């Protein structure tokens, strides 16, 4: 049964040779399997539907489609960004997975559960090996915690919280065969290891809430309670040995992460919702609205090492992208489906496992966000469970529906395969020891993916020639044609325009760079990097007072960076403002300025 392949494919698919090893390969697997499985099931049998969940899905998808039609990102609102994939397509795939699962028999549902056990067992084994020091893939920005086959410790925790209870339920079910039970026991244990060593506090909370709800609903005996207490003790030991136990007190102590960080992120998200209450900013639009919604405090505490593109709460994320109507429709979908899922707590153990996993996943999403690769798996499991506890009705689909499904499956297969090839070519450009002859090869394969344009721009700029710089800027112009307000692309384009102006000394180039940076600053007025570059551009166009304002703002917004203080010190020195130059130099040194200018700053500071 094809649907049973979805959990292991979504969790385990990866391409070690790609620029993003866990991105294109997973999305290729998820899209083709969901579309292909739904098509095959529509050809094989009458489809079954559960009336209330289907109405809830229809209402939510209607709002998502309208929000995408008026959203800020004209393309990615529909297909999703290459990094997150959470556009209209992802929501439709989740709905399709749910609908297809409603038509499964009990034996087919058990095979789906076994697929989930296989997925979490292998991912858990990988995560455990990582915790012991094995590093098969070296990922930039992944941190020190295990990521297994998910590429992110938070994603690993989410997947394990969803699937480990499914394996445990299968292991506890008396109708499970002996060999399958043993494999499920091992998978449940490895999944529990993955939850712990991931250090994902959202997953910890989700798993704890699910365990508590199951205990209340099932009223376990003393033996089961003893087993649970033992499992908790083992989890604590694993957390201590894995070096993640310290993340518990960090919830309250850390200013950059934990509770403080989440509250700061939610505060910004609430501003986005308040500014766009009717239909939000459209799917994938949060990254475009963040710059206007962020406040001084957030910028000063958290900085902008990575562009925030999610609200880190599923409900807030939906509200920001689809507005209050979308939030209401989504909440209705969760309530309707969740009520049916909770009925599974009173049924056979394997259904209890499904219900527990779905509950854990839903709770952890309140501290993370919807995941395009995992949400279809969650809705698949929900459909399997709902099919066992709800009244369903048979519906015969017109012949055109499977035909359209087959066509879409082929489209997904071709597009996904091209993305995997393009991702490999992009990595080859960045890993090449010398300048490559054709940096734009990946972009030609997938011209809709702005990240390949960014790679091409870097490759052309690396030539060091003015022609290469012009070609790099041209690549970014093409990227902005795909996503006109993308802040990463616009920021890189402005940087290259400023570099071109610096090299050429041409006043026209300087004015062009300044216009680009002024536009960026208007859209993201609290971005210190943009303000630093804007100060340089204003200086190049003769606006010393404007440059000072930009650098003072950057200095205030990035209290740990010496860059703005250094620029101010040198600018003050040039115009003879000696006292102010010395004060700025002292501020730069207090912020641990480094590099060849340190000696000069010390002289200005009088130290």
N, C-alpha and C positions, 0 to 999 in steps of 0.2 A: 504494500500500500504506500503510495507516494507521500501522503501526509505524514507518515511516521518518520520520513527522512528529514522533515523540516527542523525539528529541534537539534539533532546532531549537526546538520549542515549550517544552521544559523550560528551555533556556538563554536563549531570546530573549524569552519572554512577559513583559510588564510592563504596568503601568497608571500612567502619569505622574500621573494625577489622584487616586491613592489615598493613604491614610495610610501604607501599606506598599507602595510601587510594585512591589516584586519578590516579594510574598508571595501574596496571594489569586489573582492572575492566573496565576502559575506553578502553584499547586496545582490550580486549575481545569483547566488544560491537562493536567497529569500524570494526574490521576484520570480524566478523561473519555477521554483518548486510550488509556490502558492498558486500562481496562475496555471501551471501545468496540472497540478492536482485537482484544482477546482474544475478545470475543463474536462479532465478524464472522468471525474465523478458525475458531471452533468451528462456526459455521454453514456455512462454506465447504469444510471438509476434515476428515478424521480428524486428531486431534492426535497428535503424536509426543512421546514421553517418553524421557529418559535415566534409567535405573533408579537409579543411585547418587546423582546429584545430587538427584533427586526425593525419595528417602528422607531425604537430609540436610536438604532444605528442610522436609519434613514434621516431622522431629524438632525442628528449630529453631522452627518456627511453633507447634508444640504447647507448647513451653516458654514462648514469648512470650504465648500466650493464657492460660495458667495464671498467669503472672506478672501479667498485666493484671487478671485476675479477683480477685487478692488484693492488688493494688498500692495505693499510697497515693492515687492520683488516680482517682476512680471513673469519670470520663468521658474525660479526656484520655489515659488509658492506652490507650484504644481508638482515638479519632479523632486524637490528637495535639493539642498546643497550637496556637493560631493562629499562633504565631511559628515553631515547628519542625516541626510536623505528624508527628513521629516516634512515632506510636502503632502499634497492631496493624495499622491500615489501611495504613500506609506499607510495612510489611514484607510484607503480603499483595500489595500492588501490585508490589513488587520481584519476588516469586515469580511473579506472573502474567506480568510482562514476560519473565522468563526462560523460562517454560513456552511462551508464545506464540512466542517467538523460535526455540524448538526445532523448530517446524513450518515455518519459512521455507525456501524454496528458495535456491539460491546467488544467483540474480539478485535475489531479495528481500533477501537479506543484504547484497548490494552496495549496494542502494538505502538500506538502513539506514545503512551506512557513509558513503554520500554525504550523507545527512541530517546525520550527525555532522560531516562536513567543512564543510557549510554553516553549521552552528551555531557551530563554533569560528572559522571565518573571519570571520563577522559580529561575533561577540563580540570577537575579536582586533582587528578594525579599530576598534571602539568604544573598546577599552582603549588602543590606540595613540593615538587622537585625544585621549583624556583625558590621557595622558602628555604630550602636546604642549600642553596647556592648555585643551582644550575641556571644559566642564562643563555638559552638558545637563540634569542633575538634581542639585539641591543636597540632599544627604542629611545628616541630623543623625547625628553619631557615626560616619560612614563613614571618617574619617581623610583623609589626603592622597593615598593610593595609588589607582590606578584600580580601579573596581569593575565597569565595563562594564554588562552587562545582568543581573548577578547580585546587585548590591546589597552585596557584600562582597568585599574583595580576596582573602580566603582561599577563598571560594567560586569566585571567578574562577580562581584558581590551580588548584583542584581540577578544575574543568570543563575547563580548557585541558590539564592533564596527562592527563586521560582521553581527550580528543577529538583533540588535535593529532597524536598518533601514528597514529590511525586515518586521518586525512587524508594523512599521510606514506605510510602503507602503500598507500593507494589510488593515490597519485601514482606509487609505485614499481612497481605491478603492470602487467605488459605487456598484460593483457587490458582494462585501463581505456581507454576511448575518449579521443581526443585532447583534446576540449574538456573532458571531465570531469577528465582528468589535469592540465590547466593550472589549472583551478579548485582542484583538490586541492592542487597545489603552492602556490598563493597562500594557501589556507586553512591549510596546515601552517606556512607562514612566519608568518602573522598569529597563529596559535595559539602559536607559540614566543615571539612578542613578548608575548602576553598572559601566558604563564608568567613571563617575566622581569619585566615592568613591574608585575605584581601584587605583587611583593615577598613572595609567599607562600613562606616557606622550606620548608614541608611539601611544596609542589608541586615546588620545586627538587630536594629530596631524592628524591621519587618519580620525577621525570623522569630524574635522574642514574642511579638504580638500574635503571630500565627500559632506558636506553641501554646500560648496562654488560652487563646480562643478554642483550640482543639481540646485542651485539658478541661475547660469548662463544659464544652459540648459533649465530650465522650466520657467524662468522669472516670479517669483511669484508675486501676487498682494499685495496690502497694507496689507490686512488682514493676509495673509500668512507671510509677513515680520514681522508684529506685533507679531504673534504667535512665530516666530523664535526668535525675540528679547526677548520675555518673557521667552522662554525656556532657552536662554543663561543666563538671569539674575538668574533664578532658579538654573541653574548649578553652577553659581558662589557662590550662597548662600550655596548650598549643599557641595561644595568644602571647603568653610570656616568652616561649621559646622562639616564636616567629617575630618578636620585636614589635608587635602591634598593640600590645596591652596599653601602652602609653597614650593611645588615641582616645581612651575613655576619659581620663582627666582633661585632655586637651579640648574636649567639647566645651568646657567652661573657661579654660585658661587661655586658649589661643585667640588672638585678636584677628588673625588673618583667616583662620578656618573655624571649624566647629560651629557652635551656636551663634557666635558673633558674626561670623562670615555669612552664614545662611540668612540671618536677620537683615544684614546689609543688602544682600542680593534681593531678598524679598521686598525690601523697601524700594529699591529701584524698579522692580517688576510692577509693584503697585502703581508707581508713577506712570509706567507705560500703559497699564490698563486704564488708569484715570484719564490719560490723554487720548485714548482710543477706545471708548467704552462700547461703541456700537458693533463694530466688526473687527476690532483689534488692528494689528499691523499686517495681518496676513501670515500664513504659514511661512516659516523661515525669515520673518521680518523683524524678530527681536533684535538681532545683531545690528540692524539698520536704525532702530529706535533707541538703542542703549545710550548712545552718545549724548542725546538731548535730555535723557532722564537721569543720568548719573549725577550725583552731588559731590561737593568738595570732600566730605568725610570719606565716602567710599574710595575716591581716587587717592586720597592721602594714605589710607590704611592698606588698600589692596593693590593699587597700581593697575597697570594694564599689560602685564606680560603676555597674557592671552586675551583675545577679544571675547568678552562674555556674549554668548549667543543663545543662552537658555536661562530660564528663570529659576532653575533648581527647585521646582515644585511643580508636579504634573498639573495641578489645578490652575496655578498662576500662569504656567506656560501656555495652557490652552486659552485662558482668559486673555493673555497678552496677544495671542496670535489670531483668535477668533472672536474676541469681545465677550461681553456679558452673555449674549445669547448662546455663544458657543460653550461657555462655561456651564450654563444651565443645561444645555443639551447633553454635554459630556457627563455632568453629574447625574443626570437622569439615566443615561446609559449605564453608568457604574452602579447606580442603585438598583435598577431593574435586573441587570445581569448578576450583580452581587447577591441579591436576595435569593436567586436561583442557585448560585454557587454555594451559598451557606447551607442549603438543603443537603448538599453532599456530605456535610459533617456527620449526618445521621445515617449514611449509607455504608456500602462496603468499604473496607480499608483503602483500596486503591483509589476510590473516589474521595475519601477523606484526604489522601495525599494530594490529589489535584486541587481540592478546595484550599488546603493549607498553603500550597505553593502560590496559588493565585492571590490569597490574602497577603502573604508575605511580600509578594511583588507589588501589590497595590499600595501597601503601607510604605515600602521603601521609596516608591515613586514620589511620595510627598516630600522627599528630601533630595530627589534627583530630577528626572524629567522623562517623558515618553522616549523610548528607544526604538528607532525604526527597525533594527535587526531583531530585537527581542519582543516587542509588542505583538507582532504577528504570531509568535510562538505562544505568548500568554493567551491571546484570543483563541488560538487553536485549542489549547487545553480547556479554556472556558467553554468552547463549543462542545467538546467531547463530554464535559460534565453536564452541561445544560441538556444535552440530548438524552441523558440518563434520568433526569429529574423533572423535566418539563414536558408539557403536552406539545407535540409538534404536528404539523399538517403537511401532507405531500403536495408538491407543486411540480407540474411538468413544464419544463422550460422549452421555449421555441427552439427550433434547430439552429437558428442564427446565433444563439448565445454561445454554444460550444465552438462554433466557427470563429466568432469574435475572440473567444478565449484562446483558441489555438494561435490566432494571428498575434495577439498580444504576448503570448508566451514566446513566440519566435522573435518579436521585437525586443523583449526583455533579454533574451539569450544573446542576440547580436549586440545590443547596446552594452550589456554587462561584459561580454567578452572583449569588446573594443576597449572598455574602461580598464580591464585587467592588463591588456597589452600596453595601453597608454601609460598606466601607472608604472609599469616596468621601464618604459622608455624615459619617463620623467626621472625616475631614480638614477638611470644611467647618466643622464645629464648632470645631476647634482654630484654623483660619485666620481665622475670622470676626473682624472688627475690633470688634464689639460682641457682647453676650450674645445667643445664638440662642434662638429661641422653643421649639425642641424638641430639646434635647441628646440625648435617648434614641432618636432615630430609627434609628440604626444598630443599637443593642442590640435593638430590636424585630424587626429583620430577621434577626439572628443572635443570639438570646438565649444561645446556648452559648458565645459568644466573650467572655471576661472583659475583653479589652482595650476592647471597645466600651462595656462598663459603666464602665470607668475613664474613658473619654472623656466619657461622660454625666455621671459624677460631677464631673469637672472643669468641665463646662459649667454644671451646676446650682450648684456652689460659686462660680462666677464672678459670680453674681448679687449676692453679698455679703449676702444676707438670711438670716435664721435658717431660713425655710422652704426656701430653696435649699440650705442646708447639710443640713437633714434629708433632703431628696430625694436629695442626693448620697450620703449615708450609706445610704439605702435602695437605691440602685443597687449599692453595694458589697456590701450584704447579699445581693442577688440573685446577684452574681458569686460570692460564697462558697458559695452553694447549688450552683453548678456545680462549683467547685473549692474544697472546704472548707479546704484547707491552703495555698492559694496565698499565698506570702509577700509578693508585691507588692501584691495586693489587701488583705491583712490589714494591711500597713504603711500603705497609703493610708487605710484605714478608721480606723485608730488615730490617724493624723495629724488627720483631720477631727473625730474625737471630741474630741481635745485642743483643737482650734480652737474647737469648739462650747462646751467648758467654759470656755475663756478668755473668749469673748464673753459668755456668759450669767452667769458667776460662780456658777452653780448647783452646790452640792456633789454632787448626784446625778450630774450630767454629769461632774464631775471623777472621781468613783469609777468611773464607766463607762469613761472613757478610761484610767484606771489599770489596770483589769482587763484591757482589751484589750492594753495595753502589757506588762503582767506576763506574759500568755500568749505574746506575741511573744518576749519576752526568754527565756522558758523554752525556746522552740523554736529560738531563734537567739541564744544568750547572748553572742556576740562581735560583734554588730552595733552599731557605734558610734552610728548614727543612732537606732536603737531605744533605746539606753541614754540618749542625750541627752534624748529625749522622755519616757522613763520618769522621769528625774530631775525634769523639769518637773511631771509628773503626781503624783509623790510629794510634791513641794513643795506642790502645790495641795491635797493631802489631809492635810497636816500632818506628813509624814514627812521631816523634814530630814535625818536620818541616812541614810535609804534613798536620798534624792536624792544625797547626797554620794558614797555607794558607787557609784551608777550613773554619775555624772560622772567619778569617778576611773577607773573601768573604761573609759569611753569615751575619756578622755584617753590612757590607756595603749595602747589598741587603734588609735587614729588619731593617730599621733605628728606628723603634719603639719598637723592641723586645730587652729585656735585656739578652736573652739566650746566644748568642754568646759571648757577652762581659763578662759574668760570667764565661763561660768556659775558655776564654782566661786569665782572671785574675787568676783563680785557676791553670792553666797550667804554667803561668809565675812564680807564687809563688813556685811551685814544683821545678823549676830549678834555683831558686834564682834570677830571673830577677825582683827585687823588684820595681823599678821605673815603669816598664811596667805593672806589676801587679796592682799597685796603679792607673795608668791611666785607665786601663781596668775596674777596680772596680768602678771608678768614672763614667765611661760611662754607666756601668750597672745600677748604682743608678740613673743617670739622666734619664734613660729609665724606671724608676719606677720598679726596681727589687723587687720581693716579695719572701716569703718563708723563710725557716730556714737559708739560706745562707746570708741573708741580714746583719746580725750582723757581720759576717766574712768579707763581702765586705766593710762594713763601716770601719772596722779595717784596711783593706788593703788600703782603700782610705784615711785613716788618718782623718776621720770625726767622 
